[in-house]
Each structure stands twice: as C-alpha cells, then as structure tokens.
C-alpha cells in the first residue's frame, strides 16, 4: 500500500477557485487552437513544485484551470528545500505526486530509468500539432520515440544592455528590431566592451561585459562559434564530450579571454555579482535569460536599458532555460495531470505567462500575441526574445551528462575561469573522467 501524503510528512496547499485575484486576470481568453477539448477528469490532483506558487503567474493559471474544471480538486505541494532529493526519493519509492516540476537537465535520466509517463498517447488523442509550438520546447522531451515531459515555456538568453552607459561613453548600443540583424558580431561586442571598461583590476571597476557566470554560455557560444553539437555529441552510444574538441576549446577560450586577455569582462571571482554590477550601472552588457527583465524592471530606475541579440560568430543562436513538468509513471491521476499540463501549455494560460513575462509560452501564437512591451515599458524589444526562441538550442542531455557537469564545472572554476591556466590544460586534466561519466564508467 502506498504511503499517504501525511505519512510522507510533506506540506500541501489546497487551492480553490475563489482566489483574491482580479476578474481580468482570471478571465478566459479563448479556446486552445488545435486541441480537442478533453473529457473532464475527476479525483484529487497533486502538483509538486520547487517553489511556492503564491502570487505568481502559475497561481493565476492554476486558479483559472480550477474555475474551468471545478470537478478537479487540486493540491499544490510546494517544496523549496532540497527539491531534487525529495523528488527522486518519491519517484523511486513509487509514491510520487501526479505532476512534478522537473529540471530540464534531468528529464533524460528519468526517462532512461522508465520512471515517467509517456505523454504521446495524450498528445495524439488531443490532436496537438508540433507546428503550433516552438520546436526547442516541443521536441525536447522526445527520447526513444516516447514523450517524457511537457514544456510550458522557455527563457532564452540574450544580452541586457545599459543604454545610458553606452550613450555616456559615446558608444553605439546594439539595439535592433530583429534577432539576427546585419553586423553585431563577436568582434563588434569586444570593441564595444573595451570602450565601456574602466579601471579593470580595481574595486571601483566598470566592466564592458559579463558572460560566463551564466552557465548557459557554454552551449550558446559553442554553437555560436560553429561547434554544431555543443557540449555533448548528439549520438549517445557512446556519447562524446564535444566541448573538448579543438574547436570547442577554442570557442570557450575566447569567452574566457574577455577577462584574461582583453580585460573587459567581470572576473569570475569578482566580489560583486554581475546582477549587482548591472543594476548599479557598472556593467555595460550582461548575458542572462529574458526572465531577468522583470527583476530589472522592478529595481532599475536610474538608467535606460534594453535587450539585444547574442553577438554573431559562425551563427547566432542561444540556449534557453526550459520550464518543464512531468507525470511520474506511478502517478495516481495521470489523466487529470495531463489535463492540467495541456491547459498550462495552451493559449489561454500562455497569455497569463506572457503578459506577466514569466517566460515565453510554448505556443507560438500566444508568444507572438502577448509577449510584447507596452508603450514606454522596458525592455522595448521583447520581440527579439520571441524571435530568439524560434532558433533556440538545447543541450544533448543523456544519462551521464549530469555527472559529467559535476566534474568539469568545478575544475574550470578553479583554474581556467580565474586565469590560472589555459582551458585546454584543464580540459585535458578531466577528459578521462568525463568520458567515463558519459559512458557509465564513473
């Protein structure tokens, strides 16, 4: 017999449709195109998230869902502390919740262990069409011809630009109306960063750029520089650490050289974070997800800012941060779980996520219609993020990639990122361990 939730000693918050939200926020926004209306499911649905959804767009979406399907009782199980350990324990014990928020990095390892529900039968039943979704989100969970999770949106990475600092320093800011404009190359970015940087090496420094403190830079700039497979090879039997190729090492070394050679990038171990520096007006360009715009809109009042495309080398691409949920194979109410997930990926929910700029919703129509700046609102060029999402890339995750990352990232942080040795030297020191991790030997 499965343990009860009280026996598992976990908190649960019962949400009802009678929430204290405004009528416009809860208003229905039209039927989801391309999807047949599913039959109403019954029973209590339990939804585990790694944070408290109170006062978030997710809470609005959940309450809208409950208004639409009042026969479904819904519990939200907020688990902000040690979420991954708890989720793994519940799934392994056969006592999971019906829906779990899942780190996109780990979907493949759960899938390989056959611990999740294949969602393809629901997708086919409801006649969902791939062309209605952004490919980087829709295609991500597919493994061995099964569909292991459901992405409701993505946060692609771009450059955040301090327009006031650019203008004060006499530098033309890289503001464009499209994701892939003519120009704005890697070399253009370095040139601008040099002009913006002052007093490098001091406590009062002003930096031109900060890239490599956001881990998404790895996949983004490997592919930007022409390493087609990014960090890991697409094939997985065996999987190769393509970051360690001569081209991969050369690409990431150029990012590191922004600090160690050009002296324009915030040092990896600098006393203040990139976010702090940018909000203080001491950083010209910051690489971050588009969701960071909400933080800046709240906190930055003293200067003008916007978003810009990633600078181009061989091509212009970016990695995003996917917002993904799964239905464990031992979920007690998989039909009701899918009903909520399908709603969260629909245009009605997409409007809420987009208008509150939580992330770019997975439905192309919802993103193009609702993820945009109002007159006078910052950043003005949110459309650039939507265009970026159309060409965003994903890491080729496999069973061993999580372990591989646990090996190479700390090694890079201790040496190459702080200018103690070349990236090539550090790569060679961990290559054997990485190869073993990727192929089940570590």
C-alpha positions in Angstrom: 0.0 0.0 0.0 1.3 3.4 -0.9 2.1 5.8 1.9 -0.4 8.7 2.5 0.8 12.2 2.0 0.6 12.9 5.7 2.8 9.9 6.3 5.3 11.3 3.8 5.3 14.5 6.1 5.0 16.9 3.2 3.2 20.2 3.1 0.3 20.6 0.8 -1.6 23.8 0.0 -5.2 23.4 -1.1 -6.1 25.9 -3.8 -9.6 26.8 -4.6 -11.1 28.8 -7.5 -12.2 31.6 -5.1 -8.8 33.3 -5.1 -8.2 37.0 -4.4 -7.3 37.9 -8.0 -8.9 40.5 -10.3 -11.5 39.5 -12.8 -9.4 40.4 -15.8 -6.6 38.2 -14.6 -8.9 35.2 -14.3 -10.9 35.9 -17.5 -10.9 33.2 -20.1 -9.0 34.1 -23.3 -10.5 31.7 -25.8 -10.2 28.1 -26.7 -6.8 26.5 -27.4 -6.4 26.1 -31.1 -5.5 22.7 -32.5 -6.6 20.7 -29.4 -9.8 18.8 -28.9 -11.4 19.6 -25.6 -10.5 16.7 -23.3 -13.1 14.9 -21.2 -13.2 16.2 -17.6 -11.1 14.1 -15.3 -12.1 13.6 -11.6 -10.2 13.0 -8.4 -7.7 14.9 -6.4 -4.7 16.1 -8.4 -1.4 16.8 -6.5 1.1 19.1 -8.1 4.7 19.3 -6.7 6.7 22.4 -7.5 10.1 23.5 -6.3 8.8 26.9 -5.0 5.7 28.4 -3.5 3.5 29.5 -6.4 1.6 32.1 -4.4 1.5 35.5 -6.1 3.0 34.1 -9.3 1.6 33.7 -12.8 1.5 29.9 -12.2 -1.0 30.5 -9.4 -3.2 32.6 -11.7 -3.1 29.8 -14.3 -3.9 27.1 -11.7 -6.9 29.1 -10.4 -8.1 29.7 -13.9 -7.9 26.0 -14.5 -9.9 25.2 -11.4 -12.6 27.7 -12.5 -12.9 25.9 -15.8 -12.8 22.4 -14.4 -14.3 22.6 -10.9 -14.7 18.9 -10.6 -10.9 18.5 -10.2 -9.6 19.1 -6.7 -6.1 20.3 -6.8 -3.4 20.3 -4.1 -0.1 22.2 -4.7 2.8 20.7 -2.9 5.5 23.5 -2.6 8.9 22.0 -1.8 11.5 24.8 -1.9 14.1 22.9 0.2 16.2 20.1 -1.3 13.6 19.5 -4.0 15.6 17.2 -6.3 16.5 14.8 -3.5 12.8 14.6 -2.3 11.5 14.2 -5.9 13.9 11.3 -6.6 13.0 9.6 -3.4 9.3 9.8 -4.0 9.6 8.6 -7.6 11.9 5.8 -6.7 9.6 4.7 -3.9 6.5 4.7 -6.1 4.8 7.4 -4.1 5.1 10.5 -6.4 2.7 13.3 -6.8 0.7 13.4 -10.0 2.7 16.3 -11.5 6.3 17.2 -10.7 8.2 20.3 -11.8 11.4 18.7 -13.3 14.8 20.2 -14.1 15.2 20.1 -17.8 18.7 18.8 -17.3 17.4 15.6 -15.7 14.5 14.6 -18.0 16.7 12.2 -20.0 18.0 10.3 -16.9 14.4 9.9 -15.5 13.3 8.7 -18.9 16.1 6.3 -19.3 15.0 4.8 -16.0 11.5 4.5 -17.3 10.2 6.5 -14.3 7.9 8.9 -16.2 4.7 8.6 -18.2 4.8 8.6 -21.9 2.6 11.6 -23.0 2.4 10.8 -26.7 -1.0 9.0 -26.3 -2.5 12.2 -24.8 -0.8 14.4 -27.4 -2.2 12.3 -30.3 -5.6 11.9 -28.7 -5.9 15.7 -28.3 -4.6 16.3 -31.8 -1.8 18.7 -30.8 0.3 19.8 -33.7 4.1 20.3 -33.5 3.9 23.4 -35.7 1.8 25.3 -33.1 4.7 25.1 -30.7 8.3 26.4 -30.5 10.5 23.4 -31.7 13.0 23.8 -28.9 10.3 23.2 -26.3 8.2 20.7 -28.1 11.0 18.4 -29.3 13.0 18.4 -26.1 11.3 15.6 -24.1 11.3 13.1 -27.0 13.5 10.0 -26.3 13.2 6.5 -27.8 10.0 7.6 -29.6 8.3 8.5 -26.4 7.3 11.9 -24.9 8.6 12.0 -21.3 7.7 15.5 -20.1 5.8 18.6 -21.0 7.3 22.0 -21.6 5.1 25.1 -21.0 7.7 27.7 -21.9 11.3 28.8 -22.3 13.5 31.6 -21.2 16.1 32.2 -24.0 19.3 34.0 -23.1 20.2 37.4 -24.6 22.3 40.4 -23.8 21.0 43.1 -21.4 22.3 46.5 -22.4 22.8 49.6 -20.3 21.8 52.1 -22.9 22.6 55.1 -20.7 26.2 53.8 -20.1 26.7 53.2 -23.9 25.5 56.7 -24.7 27.5 58.4 -21.9 30.7 56.6 -23.2 30.0 57.6 -26.8 29.4 54.0 -27.9 26.6 53.0 -30.2 24.4 50.5 -28.3 23.5 47.2 -30.0 19.7 47.7 -30.2 17.9 46.1 -33.0 14.4 45.3 -34.1 15.2 41.7 -35.0 17.1 38.8 -33.6 19.6 38.4 -36.5 20.5 41.9 -37.8 23.4 42.6 -40.1 26.5 43.1 -38.1 26.7 42.9 -34.3 29.5 40.3 -34.4 31.7 38.9 -31.7 34.3 41.4 -32.7 31.8 44.2 -32.5 31.0 43.2 -29.0 34.6 43.1 -27.9 35.2 46.5 -29.4 32.2 48.0 -27.5 33.3 46.3 -24.3 36.8 47.8 -24.5 35.3 51.3 -24.8 33.0 50.7 -21.8 35.5 49.2 -19.4 37.3 51.4 -16.9 39.7 50.7 -14.0 39.9 47.0 -14.6 41.6 45.2 -11.7 40.3 47.7 -9.1 37.4 47.6 -6.6 35.8 50.5 -8.5 36.0 48.9 -11.9 33.4 49.4 -14.7 33.1 46.4 -16.9 32.0 46.2 -20.5 30.5 42.7 -20.4 29.8 39.6 -18.3 29.0 36.3 -20.0 30.5 33.2 -18.3 28.8 33.5 -14.9 25.6 32.3 -16.6 26.2 28.6 -17.3 24.0 28.8 -20.4 27.0 30.4 -22.1 28.6 27.0 -22.7 26.0 25.7 -25.2 25.3 29.1 -26.6 28.8 30.1 -27.5 30.0 26.7 -28.5 27.2 26.7 -31.2 27.7 30.4 -31.9 31.3 29.6 -32.8 30.3 26.7 -35.0 30.5 23.6 -32.7 27.3 22.0 -34.1 26.7 19.5 -31.3 27.6 21.9 -28.5 28.7 20.5 -25.2 28.0 16.8 -25.9 27.5 14.9 -29.1 24.0 14.2 -30.4 24.8 10.5 -30.6 24.8 8.8 -27.2 26.3 5.3 -27.8 28.9 6.3 -27.0 28.4 10.0 -26.2 31.4 12.3 -26.8 32.4 15.4 -24.9 32.4 17.7 -27.9 33.3 20.7 -25.8 36.7 19.1 -25.6 37.3 19.2 -29.3 39.9 21.7 -30.6 37.0 23.8 -31.9 35.2 23.6 -28.6 38.2 24.6 -26.5 39.0 27.4 -28.9 35.4 28.8 -28.7 35.2 28.8 -24.9 38.7 30.1 -24.5 37.6 33.2 -26.4 34.9 33.8 -23.8 37.4 33.4 -21.0 39.8 35.7 -22.8 37.4 38.5 -22.4 38.6 38.5 -18.8 42.1 37.1 -19.0 43.4 38.8 -22.2 41.1 41.7 -23.2 40.3 42.6 -19.6 36.8 43.8 -20.3 34.7 41.1 -18.6 33.8 40.9 -14.9 36.3 38.4 -13.4 34.7 35.1 -12.4 35.6 35.5 -8.7 34.8 39.2 -8.5 33.4 40.4 -5.2 30.2 41.7 -6.7 27.8 39.6 -8.9 27.0 40.6 -12.5 23.4 41.4 -11.5 24.6 43.7 -8.8 27.0 45.5 -11.1 24.4 45.8 -13.8 21.8 47.3 -11.5 24.4 49.7 -10.1 25.2 50.9 -13.6 28.7 49.5 -13.6 28.3 46.9 -16.3 27.5 47.6 -20.0 26.3 44.2 -21.2 25.1 41.1 -19.2 24.2 37.7 -20.6 21.1 36.4 -18.9 17.7 34.8 -19.5 14.9 37.1 -20.7 13.1 36.4 -17.4 15.7 38.7 -15.8 13.8 41.6 -17.3 11.3 41.5 -14.5 14.0 41.9 -11.9 15.4 44.9 -13.8 12.0 46.5 -14.3 11.4 46.4 -10.5 14.9 47.5 -9.4 16.4 49.8 -12.1 15.1 53.4 -12.0 18.3 55.4 -12.7 19.2 54.5 -16.2 17.8 53.2 -19.5 18.2 49.7 -20.6 17.1 47.2 -23.2 17.8 43.7 -24.6 20.0 42.8 -27.6 20.8 39.6 -29.6 23.8 37.4 -28.8 26.7 38.6 -30.9 27.4 36.5 -34.0 30.4 34.5 -35.0 29.6 31.4 -37.2 25.9 31.8 -36.5 23.6 33.5 -34.0 21.9 31.0 -31.6 21.1 30.9 -27.9 20.2 28.3 -25.2 17.2 28.8 -23.1 16.0 27.6 -19.7 13.0 25.4 -20.2 10.0 25.3 -17.8 9.2 21.6 -17.7 6.8 19.3 -15.9 6.4 15.5 -15.8 3.9 12.9 -14.8 5.7 10.1 -13.0 4.7 6.5 -14.1 3.2 5.8 -10.6 1.1 8.9 -10.6 -2.4 8.1 -9.3 -4.3 10.5 -11.6 -2.4 10.7 -14.9 -5.4 11.8 -16.9 -6.2 14.7 -14.7 -2.4 15.5 -14.6 -2.3 15.7 -18.4 -5.5 17.8 -18.4 -3.7 20.5 -16.3 -0.5 20.3 -18.2 -2.3 20.6 -21.6 -4.1 23.7 -20.2 -0.8 25.2 -19.0 0.6 24.8 -22.5 -2.4 26.3 -24.1 -3.0 29.8 -25.4 -5.2 30.8 -22.5 -2.5 30.0 -19.9 0.1 31.3 -22.4 -1.5 34.7 -22.3 -1.0 34.9 -18.5 2.6 33.7 -18.6 3.4 36.1 -21.5 1.7 39.2 -20.2 3.3 38.8 -16.8 6.6 38.0 -18.6 7.2 34.8 -16.5 8.7 33.2 -19.6 7.9 32.8 -23.3 5.0 30.4 -23.6 5.4 27.3 -25.7 2.5 28.2 -28.0 3.9 30.4 -30.9 0.6 32.2 -31.2 0.4 33.1 -27.5 4.0 34.3 -27.6 3.6 36.5 -30.7 0.4 38.0 -29.5 1.1 38.6 -25.8 4.8 38.6 -25.1 5.5 42.2 -26.1 6.3 45.5 -24.4 3.6 48.1 -23.8 4.3 51.7 -24.8 7.0 53.1 -22.6 7.7 49.8 -21.0 11.2 48.2 -20.6 12.7 46.4 -22.3 11.3 47.8 -25.5 12.5 45.0 -27.8 10.8 41.9 -26.3 10.0 40.7 -29.8 13.7 40.0 -30.2 13.4 37.3 -27.4 10.4 35.7 -29.2 12.5 35.5 -32.4 15.4 34.1 -30.4 13.1 31.4 -29.1 12.4 30.2 -32.6 16.0 29.2 -33.1 17.0 28.4 -29.5 19.1 25.2 -29.0 19.1 22.6 -26.3 22.0 20.6 -24.7 22.2 17.0 -25.8 21.4 15.5 -22.4 21.9 11.8 -21.7 22.2 9.6 -18.6 25.8 10.6 -17.9 25.7 14.4 -18.6 24.7 15.4 -15.1 27.7 13.6 -13.6 30.0 15.0 -16.3 28.9 18.5 -15.5 29.6 17.9 -11.8 33.2 17.1 -12.8 34.2 19.7 -15.3 32.4 22.9 -14.0 34.2 22.9 -10.6 37.5 22.2 -12.4 37.0 25.1 -14.8 36.0 27.5 -12.0 39.2 26.7 -10.0 41.6 27.2 -12.9 40.7 28.4 -16.4 37.9 30.8 -15.4 40.2 32.6 -13.0 43.1 32.8 -15.4 45.3 30.2 -13.7 45.8 28.0 -16.7 44.5 27.6 -20.3 41.2 25.9 -20.8 43.0 23.2 -22.9 45.1 22.3 -19.9 42.1 22.0 -17.6 40.1 20.0 -20.2 42.9 17.5 -20.5 43.1 17.1 -16.8 39.4 15.9 -16.6 38.9 14.4 -20.0 39.2 10.8 -18.9 36.8 11.3 -16.0 34.3 13.0 -18.3 34.5 10.2 -20.9 33.8 7.7 -18.1 30.9 9.6 -16.8 29.3 10.0 -20.2 29.5 6.2 -20.8 28.6 4.8 -17.4 32.1 4.2 -16.0 32.1 6.8 -13.2 
